[in-house]
Amino acid sequence: MEINKYTININSSLKDALIKLNNIPRFLTLFVTDNNDKVVGTLTDGDVRRGLINGLKVSDKLEKFIFTDFRYLIDGENNFNKLKEFRERKLNIVPLLSKDKKILKLYNFNETKSILPVDAVIMAGGEGRRLRPLTEKTPKPLLKIGGKEIISYNFDRLLQFGITNQNITVNYLGEQIKTFCEDYNSGINFKIYTETDFYGTAGALSMINNFKNDTILLMNSDLLTNIDYEDFYKTFITKKADMLVASIPYDVNLPYAVFNDDKNRNIISFKEKPEYTYYANAGIYLFKKEMLKFIPKNKVYNATDFMQDVINSGNKLIHYPIRGYWLDIGKHDDFEKAQMDIAHINWD
């Protein structure tokens, strides 16, 4: 959002403020700054009406109309817990302020679902061999589903939940992905890392040493999913996990009776046409930054190795069943299914 459009100096006239408010009919909120660009309050059309009703005049100074007990976020702090209050107050627009109260960013809560204190790592270095010839000249993350690149669905979904620090690891045809990210969205802090070799589904984590947050999300770039990242994060916190793995249910329905027997094959009981549900790895992981100690430098290391090391070390690893849409676009059948499904996926 263009910050200047929503700010006004405290020395401005009420008429100037009303003109600005008229130009932003969707939010009707201005952030009032002093001569040092420090935010000192907010002004809405309601503040103006109440001021005039209470005897203020159009010629009075702007500072008499403003609301000083406004809500805001502070850069560098964990602002996640403030979201409940914002939702209860039905706030649509909230500023992110620096320590000296200058506006760094404006959050539009009609577009941003949450603000998660998480850094993301998107693995985008694979060759996509099973999708050839589509991937002979185009990296799989840039193949289009419904006219939009696969990886961009992940960029946008993460951004919806306030995850702006997005690290991309590339290898095969990586320059194309770098170029794509350059002009994608100024609201995302992209950092691109190029593997000198193929390091598996988690090995490239060793190249990244500038994580801002203490929680890291690792995911594959070829996933199409509307997972609720806020609920994912809440589960991670409430369960006090060291690592949380997204999972998808896999149902097995046997068409025959299954015997329960002893070592002598004596049937003790049986179950007619049983149904079993297993949970499979969905390729999305949330973990504490301290778990990076398991990642070897410049070696092939997969996410399954990572999970096993977390288990072996006695740390807490749990899984989170995805309740929404999920598809791993690995084969041509998956690619065709995604093309059919995309128009019906709920991104809200």
N, C-alpha and C positions, 0 to 999 in steps of 0.2 A: 504494500500500500504506500502511496505517495505521502510522506509525512507532512510536507508543507501544506498540503491541502487540508489537513485536519488540525493545524496549529495557528495561533494568533497571538501577537504580542499584547501584553497587558495594557500598554499605552494606546492601543487602537481604540477607535470609537465604537459605540454600540452598533451604529449603522454598518461599519465594516464587518463586524462580527455577524450581523444578520445576513449580509450578502454572502459571507462564507458558508453559513449554515444552510442557506438556500441552495447552495451549489453541492451540498452533500445530503440530499434528502433521505438517503438510505439509513444513515446513522444519526444525523442531527446532533453531533457532539464535536466540540472543539476543545483542544488542549491548550490552555493559556500559559504562556511562558513569560519570564521576566527578561530583562536586557542581556542576561547571561545564558539565555536559552534553557534555563531551569524551569521545569513545569511546576506551576504554583496552584493550578486548579483546572476545573473543566467548566464548560459552558454549553448548555443545551437550550433549545427553544423554550423548554419548560422553566428553566432558570430565569429567562428573560420575562416570561409571562408572570411568574411569581413575584419577581422584583417590581414590575410595574404595578401589579395589584397591591403590593405592600407600600406603594408610595414613591418608588424610585422614578426618576425621570429619564427620558431618552438621552438627555445631555449629561447624565451622571457618568462617573468613571466606570470602566469595565470591571474593575476589581470589586465593586459593590454587588455585582450580579453573579460572580463566579462561585462554584462549589469547591471548597478546599479539601473536604474529606473524601477524595476520590480514590478509586481502586486502581492498583498498578502492580506490575511485576518488576523485580530487581534482577539485573543481569548477574549471572554467576551463582544465584541462589536456586535451591530446589523449589520451584514454584508450583509443583504438581498438586500439592495439598490445597492450594488456593482455588483450584478449579471448582470444587463443590460450592463454595461461596459465590463464585461468579455465575454459576448456573442457577443457583437459587435466586440471585438478584436479576437474572435474565439479561446480563450484560452482553452486548454484541461486539464492542470494541474496547480493547484494553491495551495500554502502552507498556512496553518493556523499557525500563529506565536504567541508566547507568547509576553508579554509586552517588554521583553528584546531581541526580534527578534530571538528566537530559534524555530525550527520547531517542532510543536506538531502533525501535521497531514498533509497529502497531499490529496487534493480533485481531483478526476478524473471526469471531467465534461462530459465524455462519459458515466459514470455510475451514477453520481449524477446530478439530474435535477435542484435542488435548495438547498438553505441552509436556512431553515425557523427557526426563533427564537421561537420555540414552544416545549413544553414538552408534551408527549403523555401519556395517561392513557388508557390501554386496559383492559376491564372488562372480566375476564375469569373464573368466579367462578360458573357459572350455572351448573345445573345437566344434562341438555339436555334430559329431560324425553321423549320428543316427538320423539327422535331418538333411543330409546331403541329397540332392545337389543345392538345396536352398542355402546352405551355409558355406558353400565353396568360396563365395566372394563377400558374404555378409556374415558377421558374427551373430550367433543365435540370439543374444539379447536385443539385437536391432531388427529382428524379423517382426513384421507387423501383424497384430491381431486387431481386427476391426479398424484398420487404418492407423493404429498407434503402436509404437514399439513396445515389445514385451517389457523391457527394463523400465520404461517410463511409467507403467502402471505401478511398479514398486516404488519408484521415486516419489510419485504423487501420493501414494497411500501412506508412506512414511511421513511425508510433509503434512498430511492431514492431521497427524498426531503430534505435530511439533518436533519431529525428529529431523533437524536441519543439517546436522553434521553427518554427511554420507560419504563414506570411503569406498572407492570402487577399485577392485583388483582386476587387472586385465592381463591378457597374454595374446591369444590368437586374434589376429586382426584388431589388436588393441587400439591402434591409432584412430580407427573409426569411432570407437566408443569415446575416446578422449575428445574428439571433435564434436561429437553429439552432446557431450556434457557441457562444453564451453558456453553454448548459447541457450541452454535448456531453461533454467529458471534461476534468477538472481537471488531468490529466497533460500536456495539450497547451497550449503557450503561443501562443494565437491572437492575431494582430494583423490587423485588417481595414482595407483601404484602398479607398476609393471613387473610381473614375475619374469625372472631371467630363465626360469624353467617351470614346468608344471608341478606345483607344490600340493596338489590335492585339494580337497574341499575345505580345509582349514589352515593349511600350512602358510598361506600368504599373510595370515594374521601377524606373523613374526616381523613383517616389514613395517608395521604401523606402531609408532611409539608416542603419538601425540593425542591420545584420546582425552577429550575434555571431561567426560562424565565417568562415573564409576561403574556404570552398567553398559554392556555392549550387546548389540543385536547383530547376529551373523545370519545371513540368508543367501540362498542361491538366486541368481539373477533371472533364471528361466521359470520362475513360479508365477502363477496367476492366482491371486488370492485376495479376499476382502477381510482377512483376519482382523479382529478388533484388537489393535495393539495396546490400547489402554487396559483392557481386561487382561490381556497377556501379561502386561507389566504388573498390574495389581496382584495377580496370582503369584508372580515371582516374589513380590514383597511379602504378601501375607503368608505364603508357605515357607518363607525364609530359605529359599533355595539358593544354592551356589550356581546351579545351571538349570534352566527350564527349556524343554524341547517341545516344540509344537508337534502334534500328532494328528493323524487322520484315522477314523475307524475303518476297519477292513472286515467285512462280514463273510463268514464261511457257513454255507448251508449244506449239510450232508443229506442226501436223498434216502439214506438207509438207516436202520437201527444200528446203534453203536453199543458194543458189549463192554461191560466192566468186569474183567475176569482176574483170577489170581494166577500165581505162577504155574499152576497145573492146568490152566485154561478152563477152570470151572467158572461158569458164568454166575456172577454174584447179582448183577442187575444189568439192565440195558436201558438205553434212551432212544426213543423213536425220532428219527429225522432231526437230530439236534442242530441248533444254531449257535455259532460261536462268533464273538466279536473280538478282534485283535486290534491293537493300535500301532500304526506304522509311522516311521520317522517322516515328518513333513518338510524337513530341510530349513527350519527356522529355529534359531537358538538365542536364548537370552542368558547372559552369564555375568558374574562379577569380574571386574577388571583384573583382580588378583589371580583369576584362573589362567591368565595368559602365561603364567610361569610354566605351564605344561607344553607350550608350543615350541618345538625345536626350530632353530635357525636354518633356513635354506635347505629344508628337507621335505620330502613328501609326507604329508600328515593330513589325514582325513578327519571329518567331523566325528566319525565313529571311533577313531583313535582318541579323540578329545574326550568324548563321553566315557570311554573305558578308563581313561586316566583319572577323570573326576570320580568315578565309582571306586577305582582301586585306592585312591587316596583318602577315602572315607568322607568325601564331601557329598552334599545333598543334590542329587539329580532327580528331577521329576518331569512328568510330561503333561502337556496341556492340549486337550482335544479341541480342534478347530470346529466351531459350530457353523461357520459360513462356507463360502466357496473356496476350493483349493484344487489346483491342477498343476502337475509337473509336466512342462511341455518338453518331453524328451524325444518323442517319436512322431512320425507323420500323422498317426491316428490322433495323438494328443493335440497336435497343431490344428487339425481339422475340427476336433471337438471344441477347442477354444474359440475358433471362428464362429461356431454355432452358439456357444454359450455366452459370449461377451455381451450381447445386447440385453441379457437377462440378469446380469450380476448387479446386485445392489451395493453401490459404493457409499451410500449415506450412512 
